[in-house]
Amino acid sequence: MIDIRRVFTQVEQIHHEFGPRAEQPLVRGAIAAVLANPFAGRYEPDILPMMALLDPVGVDMARRLLSAMDVPREAIATYGKGAIVGAAGELEHGALWHVPGGYAMRELLGWKGDRAAYTAGQGEAKSGQPGNALSIVPSTKKVGPPGAALDVPLTNINASYVRGQFDAIEVRVPGAPAADEIVFILAMTTGYRVHARVGGLKAEDISQWNGLR
């Protein structure tokens, strides 16, 4: 059921946005796997078996992305995920990525939650317990033609309300997805938008450790 045709990786370093040059550039990366969609062209009521099969795909992609970004694990500050479904598929096929993609990055970054609870949608952190990768991984998905672009949302790995780290990264795989394919995407960055200055909660001031604040 898992047939990967291509893996596409992009990494960028942002030194400034027309303001002063940052002491350390913001590193942003994304990785996309182009897979055959086994449900293309038909309605399949039971698609859940594919979710478990995607687990090792997510783990491998998360590790590859961190390696491509060439930064230590501790430097990762934000994350996000997404999917682009080819025209012969449906949006729900992209939703299969919510657990495998999110869990893969959270596990890589040190989250200690229970895998079964996470799969059941009950794996979020309890308030007041410091940890890592506590916040839910933001996500977006759509059905699109070959070459379609997706803006993948990014938020802080421990507190979704860190305003200076609200961001998005555009991902596009040339020539993919074909009508009978899906593109699954993971994204990570090393911190604040360059020149972030609109106030709000800062990462260094996280206090509730509940994935939000």
C-alpha positions as CSV (number, residue, x, y, z in Angstrom):
1,M,0.0,0.0,0.0
2,I,3.0,2.3,0.5
3,D,4.7,3.1,-2.8
4,I,7.0,6.2,-2.6
5,R,7.9,7.6,-6.0
6,R,9.9,10.8,-5.0
7,V,11.2,12.6,-2.0
8,F,11.7,16.3,-2.3
9,T,13.6,18.4,0.3
10,Q,14.0,22.2,0.6
11,V,16.0,24.2,3.1
12,E,16.5,28.0,3.2
13,Q,18.4,30.4,5.4
14,I,16.8,33.9,5.9
15,H,19.4,36.5,6.9
16,H,17.1,39.6,6.8
17,E,13.8,40.9,5.5
18,F,15.1,44.4,4.4
19,G,16.0,45.2,8.0
20,P,19.2,44.6,10.0
21,R,21.0,41.3,9.3
22,A,20.1,38.7,11.9
23,E,23.0,37.4,14.1
24,Q,21.9,33.9,13.3
25,P,19.8,33.2,10.1
26,L,16.4,31.6,10.4
27,V,16.7,28.1,9.0
28,R,13.4,26.8,7.5
29,G,13.1,23.3,5.9
30,A,10.4,21.1,4.4
31,I,10.4,17.5,3.1
32,A,7.7,16.1,0.8
33,A,7.2,12.4,-0.1
34,V,5.2,11.6,-3.2
35,L,3.2,8.4,-2.7
36,A,0.8,6.4,-4.9
37,N,-2.7,6.8,-3.6
38,P,-4.2,3.3,-3.3
39,F,-7.7,4.8,-3.0
40,A,-7.6,7.0,-6.1
41,G,-10.6,6.8,-8.4
42,R,-12.9,5.1,-5.9
43,Y,-14.6,5.6,-2.6
44,E,-13.1,3.4,0.1
45,P,-15.0,3.5,3.4
46,D,-12.2,2.0,5.5
47,I,-9.0,3.9,5.0
48,L,-7.6,3.7,8.5
49,P,-5.2,0.7,7.8
50,M,-3.1,3.0,5.7
51,M,-2.6,5.4,8.7
52,A,-0.5,2.8,10.6
53,L,1.5,2.0,7.5
54,L,2.5,5.6,7.2
55,D,4.1,5.7,10.7
56,P,7.6,4.6,9.4
57,V,7.3,7.0,6.5
58,G,6.8,9.9,8.9
59,V,9.7,8.9,11.2
60,D,12.0,8.6,8.2
61,M,11.0,11.9,6.8
62,A,11.4,13.7,10.1
63,R,14.9,12.4,10.5
64,R,15.8,13.2,6.9
65,L,14.5,16.8,7.3
66,L,16.5,17.4,10.5
67,S,19.6,16.1,8.8
68,A,19.1,18.3,5.8
69,M,18.6,21.3,7.9
70,D,22.0,20.6,9.5
71,V,21.1,21.9,13.0
72,P,20.9,20.1,16.3
73,R,17.6,18.7,17.4
74,E,17.5,21.3,20.2
75,A,17.5,24.1,17.7
76,I,14.1,23.2,16.2
77,A,11.5,25.7,17.5
78,T,8.5,25.4,15.1
79,Y,6.8,22.7,13.1
80,G,3.9,22.0,10.8
81,K,2.6,19.4,8.3
82,G,0.4,19.1,5.3
83,A,-0.8,17.1,2.3
84,I,-1.7,17.6,-1.3
85,V,-4.0,15.0,-2.8
86,G,-4.1,14.4,-6.5
87,A,-7.3,15.0,-8.4
88,A,-8.5,11.4,-8.4
89,G,-8.4,11.3,-4.6
90,E,-10.3,13.0,-1.8
91,L,-9.4,15.4,1.0
92,E,-9.8,12.7,3.6
93,H,-6.9,10.8,2.1
94,G,-4.7,13.7,3.1
95,A,-6.1,13.5,6.6
96,L,-4.4,10.2,7.0
97,W,-1.2,12.2,7.6
98,H,-2.4,13.9,10.8
99,V,-1.2,11.2,13.2
100,P,1.9,9.7,11.4
101,G,3.3,13.1,10.4
102,G,2.6,14.8,13.7
103,Y,3.8,12.0,16.0
104,A,7.0,11.6,14.0
105,M,8.2,15.1,14.5
106,R,7.0,15.2,18.1
107,E,8.8,12.0,19.0
108,L,12.0,13.2,17.2
109,L,11.9,16.4,19.3
110,G,11.5,14.6,22.6
111,W,7.8,14.3,23.2
112,K,7.2,11.5,25.8
113,G,3.5,10.9,25.3
114,D,1.8,7.6,24.8
115,R,1.6,6.5,21.1
116,A,-1.7,4.8,21.5
117,A,-3.2,7.8,23.2
118,Y,-1.9,10.0,20.5
119,T,-3.5,7.9,17.8
120,A,-6.8,8.1,19.6
121,G,-6.5,11.9,19.9
122,Q,-5.9,11.8,23.6
123,G,-2.1,12.4,23.7
124,E,-1.7,16.0,24.5
125,A,0.4,17.2,27.5
126,K,-1.1,17.9,30.9
127,S,-1.0,21.4,32.1
128,G,2.0,22.3,34.3
129,Q,4.3,19.5,33.0
130,P,7.3,21.0,31.2
131,G,8.5,18.9,28.3
132,N,9.2,19.2,24.6
133,A,7.0,19.2,21.5
134,L,4.0,19.8,23.7
135,S,1.8,21.7,21.2
136,I,-0.3,20.2,18.5
137,V,1.3,20.2,15.0
138,P,-0.6,22.6,12.8
139,S,-1.8,21.3,9.5
140,T,-3.3,22.0,6.2
141,K,-4.3,19.9,3.2
142,K,-6.0,20.3,-0.2
143,V,-6.8,18.5,-3.5
144,G,-4.7,19.9,-6.3
145,P,-3.1,19.3,-9.7
146,P,0.6,18.5,-10.5
147,G,2.8,21.3,-9.2
148,A,0.2,22.7,-6.8
149,A,1.7,24.7,-3.9
150,L,0.7,24.3,-0.3
151,D,1.3,26.9,2.5
152,V,2.2,24.7,5.5
153,P,1.5,26.5,8.8
154,L,4.2,26.6,11.5
155,T,3.9,27.3,15.2
156,N,6.1,26.9,18.3
157,I,6.6,23.3,19.3
158,N,5.7,23.9,23.0
159,A,3.2,26.7,23.0
160,S,0.9,27.5,20.0
161,Y,0.5,31.1,21.2
162,V,4.1,32.2,20.6
163,R,3.1,35.0,18.2
164,G,6.6,35.8,16.9
165,Q,6.8,32.2,15.6
166,F,3.5,32.1,13.7
167,D,4.7,31.4,10.1
168,A,4.1,29.3,7.0
169,I,6.3,27.8,4.4
170,E,5.3,27.3,0.8
171,V,6.0,23.8,-0.5
172,R,5.6,22.7,-4.1
173,V,6.9,19.5,-5.8
174,P,7.3,20.0,-9.5
175,G,5.1,17.6,-11.4
176,A,3.4,16.2,-8.3
177,P,1.0,15.0,-7.3
178,A,-0.3,13.1,-10.3
179,A,-4.0,12.4,-10.1
180,D,-3.4,9.1,-8.4
181,E,-0.8,10.3,-5.9
182,I,-0.5,12.1,-2.6
183,V,2.2,14.5,-1.4
184,F,2.8,14.3,2.3
185,I,4.8,17.1,3.9
186,L,6.7,17.9,7.1
187,A,8.2,21.3,7.9
188,M,10.4,22.7,10.7
189,T,12.2,25.9,11.5
190,T,14.7,27.2,14.1
191,G,12.7,30.1,15.5
192,Y,11.2,33.5,15.2
193,R,10.4,35.2,11.9
194,V,13.3,37.5,11.0
195,H,12.5,40.9,12.5
196,A,9.5,39.6,14.5
197,R,8.2,42.6,16.5
198,V,4.4,42.4,17.0
199,G,4.5,41.5,20.7
200,G,2.7,38.6,22.3
201,L,4.0,35.6,24.2
202,K,7.7,34.8,23.7
203,A,9.1,31.3,23.7
204,E,11.4,32.1,26.6
205,D,8.3,33.1,28.7
206,I,6.3,29.9,28.2
207,S,4.9,29.1,31.7
208,Q,1.8,26.9,31.5
209,W,3.4,24.0,29.6
210,N,0.0,22.9,28.2
211,G,0.8,23.2,24.5
212,L,-0.8,26.6,24.3
213,R,1.0,29.1,26.7
